Amino acid sequence: MKHSLRTKFSLTFALVLLLTIGLISLLSNFFIEKQFTNYLAVQQDKRTLEIADNLSQQYDSVAKTWDADFVHTIGMYALNDGYLISVMDAEGQIIWDAQTCDMSLCEQVTDEINQRMTMLRRAREGEFTEKSLSLIKNNEIIGTVQISYYGPYFLNEDDFQFLKSLNTILIGIGLFSLFFSFILGTFLAKRLSSPILKTVSVAKEISDGDYAVRIKESSNTKELDELIITINHLADSLGKQEALRKQLTADVAHELRTPLTSVGTHIEAMIEGVWEPTTERLKSCHDEILRIGKIIQDLESLAKVESENIKLQKSKINIVEAIDKALYSLAAEIKKKNLDVVTTGMGSDIEADLNRITQVLINLISNAVKYTPEGGAIEVSLSESDTDQKIQIKDNGIGIGEEDLPFIFERFYRADKSRNRMTGGTGIGLAIVKSIVSAHGGTVEVESRLSEGSCFTITLPK
């Protein structure tokens, strides 16, 4: 059976608080009772000495006689307190004995003590014992007193009521703690589960395709706040991906529609006899078909590069040689625009796929050539650390707008919204660059300003 998060939180908090307070109550009861019984044992010893001292005071050293009335009074007070005494003089003659004086009261007192100790579950720990003390006055032994009591300690009625009240209070605290822990647990559970439940609700809306929804509440719990930020970021990313998907669909449709419409129009005109099927017109149709093929080829290249099963043929390659190879393949375009291309810095051998890295360099340098005006400059610079090789491709071309920078590595995204293939391409080249670099465990970053140029930085692990 599944329970809600709030219910689980409530029960967990209530259980933790209840166990904590219950444990505190039990330990408090144990240690308080232990200290109290130790105190009683000490007081009991003091009481026996006090009884012996009081009895000694009832002896007249001059007349060699005992005050029997006061001895009786002391004996009865002691009996009521749970001490059965028997007083004898120096010759061993009994002066006063509790059992002889009132046997029924002695039995009643012992029965009450046994009953109280049994109720306290301490009867098995003690028993009635007898203690003999000498009666001394003026440094002279004048007799002895036999004191019978329940040892090592016993509870009188007041002591018993005190412990009973203490246990009642601790039980009351436990019951109150149960109620309080449940209320507090419910409150805390509601407070903690509220942002989680809100996050779940928003996540469901996102899964249903509503990418505009956001969690506006914040939490002072670090993990919950990070969860909220993550969900909002996820919604934002999915929204952008959805927009790019729609743009991808529109771009692909446009890219295919334009050449297909052109070919269809040309062929239809030639079939109906409006145009003569001249070599020039057939060549135009052929160019448009090649254009469609190029689009399909780009899509296939991207699919292949982004496939999880992409296999890199790594080997020791010299990054300078890879740059020279890329520049050689673009030499005609560079010469046509009279661009000043320089390579600076030193590069070393790295473990990489030569063909893939060359493809990355060709794509980036080709873009630099394409967007740099005639007579402009392109710089390819190299730098390295103990673990990484860095390549920068910098131009002084038209640059990229700040609003377009976060998306330029997305498939079919083009900062040039006119979709002019002479300037914008299909928008797949940079997506391929990012996929290949990521497959090598590297990163690619871009810095750019409109009318000032762009700088792409590739970092590859050696």
N, C-alpha and C positions, 0 to 999 in steps of 0.2 A: 504494500500500500504506500503510495507516494504522498508526501506531506509538503506543504508550501514552505518556502524559505523562511517566511516570518514565523511560522509555527516551530520550525526547527530551531531558529534563533531563540525564540521565547523559552522553549523547553531547555535548551542548552544553558542559557543564562540562569534560569530558575534552578536548574540542577546544580550548576557550579556554585551559585550563591548558597543554596540550601546545604550542600555538602560542606562548604567552607564554614558557614555559621554553625552547622551541626557538629562539625569537628571541634570548633572553638568551644562550643557549649560542653561537649563531652570532656575535652581536656581541662576546661575550667572546673567542671564538677569534680574530676578526678584529683586535680592538684589542690583545689580548695579543701576537699574532704580529707585529703592526705595531710595537709598542713593542720587542719582542724583537729584530726585525731592525734597527731603528734603533740599538738598543744594540750589536748585533754589528758594524754598520758603523763606529760610533765606536771600538769596541774594536779593530777591524781596523786603523784608522788609528793607534791607540796602539801596536799590536803592531809595525807597520812602523817606527815611530820607535824603539821599544824595541830592535828588531833592529839598526837603524843605530847606536844608542848602544852596544850591547854589542860590535859589531864595532869601533867606534872605540877601545874600551878595550884591544883586542888589538894595538895599534900602539905600538911603543917609540920615542918621539920622540928619545931620545938615540942609540940604535943605528940608527935609521931602518929598523927591521925589523918584520915581522908575526909573530905567534905562529900559525903555520899550523895547529897541532893544535886550538887553541881556535876558530879561524875555522871549521875543519871541523866541530867539535862544534856550534857555533852554527848552521851551515848545515844540518846533519842534523836538529837539533831543529826548525828552521824548516820544513824540508821535510816532516817528519812532521806539522807543524801546517797544511800546505797552502801554504807560502810557498816559492817557488823563487827562490833568490838567486844573484847573480853579483857577486863582490867584486873591485874593481880598485883598484890603487894610484893615486897622483897622476899617474903617467906613462901610465896606461891599461892597464898590464899586469894580466892576470887572475891574481888570487891564489887564488881558489877559485870553482868554478862547479858548481851542483847537477847540471845535465845532463851535464857532463863527468864528474863524480864517479860518478853512478849514474843513467844514463838510464832504465833499467827501473823504478826506484823512482819517478822523476819521472812517468813515464807512468801508473804505478799510482795515484799520489796524485791526479793530474788526473782520471783516469777515475772514481775513487771520488767525488771532489767533484762531477763532472758527473752521476753517477748519483744521488747524494743530492739534488742540486738539481732533477733531473728528477722524481724521486719526489715532491718537495715542490711540483712544478709551478712552479718559479721559474727554470728554466733559460733561458727566453726573456727573462727580465728582466735577466740578467747575462752576463758573459763574462770570460775571462781577460785581465787587463790588466797592464801593466808600469809600475812606478813607480821613478823614479830619485831617490836621496837622496845628498846629499854627506856624507862621513864627516869629522867635524871633531873635532880634539883640540887643546886649548890655543889656541883661536881660529885654528887652521890647518887648511886642507883637506888631508886626508891621503889621500883617495881617494873613490870612489863605490861605491854598491851598487845593483844593478838587482834589484828585488823583483817577481816575477811571481806574481799571485794572482787568485782569482776575485772579481770585484767586481760591484756595490758591496758585497756581503757574501757569505759562504758559511758553510755549517754543517760543523763537524767532527762526528765520530761522537757525541760527548756531546751536542752541540747538537741533532743530528738525533733522538737517542733522547728528549731532553727534549720536543721538539715532538710526537713520536709518542706519548709517554705522555700529554701534555696532550690531544691529540685523542681518545685512547682514553678518558680520564677524562670529557671532555665528551660523548662518545657514550654512555658508561655513565650519566651524569647524565640524558641525554635519555631513555634507555630506562627508567630508574628513574622519571623524571618521568611517562612515559606510564602506567606501572603505577600510580603514586601518584595521578595525576590521574583515572584511571578509578575507583579505589577511592573517592577523595574525591568525585568527581562522582556516583557511585552513592549514597553516603551523603547528600550534600546533596539529590540528587533525591528520595530517599525522604522526607527530612525536609520538603521543600517540597511534594511532591505528596501526602503523606499527608492533610493537611487538605482539599486540593482534591478528592481521591478520596472522602473522607468526605462532603464537601459534595455531590458528584455523587450518591453513594449516597442521602443524605437527600433530595435533590431528586427522585430517582426515586420514593422512598417517598411524598413529598408529591404527586407527579403521579398516583400510584395511589390517592390519597384518604386517606392516613394523615397527618392534620394535627397529630397529637399528638407526632410525632417531632421531636427537637431535636438540634442539634450541641452537645455538651457540651464538646468540646475547644476550646482557644483557641490563637492563634498570636501569636508576637512580630513577625510581619510585618504592617505596617499594612493593606495591601490585602487580605491573606487574612483578617485579623481583621474587617475591614469586610464582606467577603463572607460570613463566618460569621454575623455579626450580621444582615445583610440576609436571608439564607436563613431564619434563625430568625424574624425579623420577618415574612417572607413566610408561613411556616407558621402563625404566630400570626394574621395577618390573614385567611388563607384559612380557618383554623378558625373565626374569628369570623364570616366571611361565610357559611360553611356553616351555622353555628348560626342566623344571621339568616335564611338561606334556608329552613331548616326551620321557623323560627318564622313566616316569611312565609307558607309553605304552610299552616301550622296556623291562622294568623290569618285568611287569606283564606277558608279552608274554614269557619271559625267565623262570619266576617262574612256569608258567603253562606248558610250552613246555617240560622242563626237566623231570618232573614226568610222563607226558602223553607219551612222547617218550619211557621212560623206561618201563612203563606198557605195551604200545603197542608192543614193541619189545619182551618182555617176553611172552605175550599172543600169539603173532604170532609164536614164536619159539615153544611154546607148542602145538599150533594147528597143525603146520606142522610136528610135531613129532621130531623136532630137540632136544627139551628138554622134559624131563619127568616132568609132573605137580606135583613136589614134594612139601611137606609142606613148605620147606624153600623158594622155589621160589614163591609160592602163598603168603607167608608172606611178601616177598619183594614187590610184587605187591600191597598188602594191605597197606604196609607202605607208598608207593608212593601215593596211593589214599587218605590216611589220611593227607599226606603232602598237597595235593590239597585242601582238606577240611579245613586245617589250614589257607591256604592263603585266601580262601573264607571267613572264619570266621573272620580273621583280617580285611578284607575289610568291612564286615558287621559291625564289631565293630567300625571302623573308621567312617563309614557312620552314624551310630547311634549317636556317640559322637558328630560329627560335624553338625548334624541336627539342624536347628534353633528351632525345637520343643523339644530339649533335656530337660528332666524333672529331676531335682535334688531332691532327697528325703532327704532334710536337717534335721538335728537334732543336738543336743548337743553331740559332740564326743570328746574323749580325744585323742590328736594327738599321745601321747606316746603309747597308746594301738594300734592305727592303725599301727605304726611302728613295734611294737612287732608282730602283725599279719602278716605283710609282711615278716619280717625276719623268722618267723616260717614256712611260706610256702616255703621259699628258703633254709631252714636249710640243706637239703640233699646236695644241690649243694655247699653251703658254706663249709660244712664238707669235701666234696669230694676234694675240692681244698685247704683245710687246710688254709682258710683265717681268718685273725684276724678282726672281726667286732665288733666295739664298738659304743655305743650310749651315747652322752654327752648332757648336758644342761637340762633345764626344759621346759616342755610344758604344756599348759592349755587347757581348753575346748574351742572349736570353733564351729560355725554353719557351717556344711558341710555335704555332702553325704558320709557316711562311706565307702560304697562299691567303689565309684568312687575314693576317696582319697587313699584307699588301693590299687586300681588298679594302680594309679600313682606311689605310692611308690614301688610296686612290679616291675613295668616296669623299674624304674630308678635303683633300687638295683640289679635287674637281669642283667642289662647292666653292672653295676659295677663289679658284680661277673664274668660275661662273659669275660670282657676285662682286668681283673686283673690277673696277673700270680699267679701260686701256691705259697702259703706262703705270699701273699701280704696282704695289710691292707685296710679296708673300714671303714670310720667314718661317722656316722649319727649324726649331731649336731643340737640342737634346740636353738632358741633364740626368744624373743618376745618383742613387744612394747605395748603401750596402745591399738593400733588398729590392729596390724598385728601379725601373727605367721610365723616365718621363719624356714625353714627346709633345711639343707645342706647335700648333699650326696657326699662325697669326697673319691676318690680312688687313688692308685698309679700305675694305669695300663698303657696301651699303649698310652692313650691320643688321641686327635683329632687334625688334622692339621688346621692351621689358615685359610686356604682357604675354609675349609669345615664347619667351625663354623656357618656362616650365614644361612646355609641350612639344618642343621641337624634336624630341626623340620618340614621340609617339608615331605609330603607323599612319601614313597618309596625311599627317599634319603638315601644313605648309603655311609659313608666315605670309607668303604671297597669296592673298585670298582671290586673286584674279584667275588662279589655276592655269596660268599660261605655262605650258610645258617647255617653252623656250627658256623660261627663267626659273620655274618652280619644280620641274620634274614630277615624279609621282609621289614624293613625300615618304619614300621607303628607305632611302639611303642611310639616313641617320639612325633609323630604327635598327637596321642591319649592323651599323657601327656599334651601337650600344650592346646588342646581343652578342656579337663576337668578342668584344672587350670583356663583357661580364663572364662569358664562357671561359676566358683566360684567367679569371679571378681579378681583373683590373677594374678601373673606373674611367669614365669619360665625363668631362665637365666643360662648360662653355661660359665665357664672359663676352658680352657684346653691348655695343651702343649704336643706335641709329646714326648713320652717316660717318661713323668713326671706324667701323670694322669689327671683326670677331676674332676670338682666340679660343680654339679648342685644345684642351689638355688631356692627353691620354697617359694613364699611369698603369704600367704592366709589371707584375712581379717577375723578378729575374728567374 
